[in-house]
Every structure is written in C-alpha cells, then in structure tokens.
Amino acid sequence: MQKEIDDLIDIRTEFYDFLDANIPKDKSGFTYDFSNNPKIDAKRVYELFHKLDYRARKLRGRLVKAYDLKG
C-alpha cells in the first residue's frame, strides 16, 4: 500500500507543478489568481486530474478493504 500512497503523492505533485507553471498566484503567494483568465491546456488538466483521481480511488478501495478486514 505504501507504493500506492507514494504514487498518489507523486501524481499530486505533478498536478500542482503544472498549475504552478501555468497559473499565477495572488499577492499572498498561496492562492491561484484566476482573475486574468489564464489560458491553460484543458486536455492536460484533465489528464493530470484523471490520473490523480484514479490513484485516489484505487487507494481508497484498498484502504476500505483493509479496514473491513480489521473491523
């Protein structure tokens, strides 16, 4: 299960790296500033999100199964 957690963290990092490279932050430096309507590759956003969501659902399934076996 540790590999799945590590994979999820790697994919999440890749997703946020993409956002950081394509969307400026506001003055605080923590929140994305969408006020200028930056143009980003929607297909790439979907691909990255889909990978992240798939891994999260896969990990969730394993965690639920592990919990059910202990419960």
ABEGO torsion letter per residue (X at the ends): XAAAAAAAAAAAAAAAAAAAAABBBBAAGABBBAAAGBBBBAAAAAAAAAAAAAAAAAAAAAAAAAAAAAX
